[in-house]
Amino acid sequence: MLDIFRQIVVSGFFVLYPYLVFRGMQEGVVWFAPLVVATIYFFQALKESSLQAKIKKLSVVMVILLGI
């Protein structure tokens, strides 16, 4: 049940990402939406068992946070 709930929340953030960016631009907190996505990837990377998958997900987090 927890996995289904987590998938719904992650899907909701994915669908709401453009809206979060738009609201962030209006309110002056443009960094909020990328931070949410980076946080999701970070926690997924912590739960990965293979080192290669961890490195890939953490590199995505770094790219999002650095804005490259």
Secondary structure, 3 states (H helix, E strand, C coil): CHHHHHHHHHHHHHHHHHHHHHHHHHHCCCCHHHHHHHHHHHHHHHHCCCHHHHHHHHHHHHHHHHCC
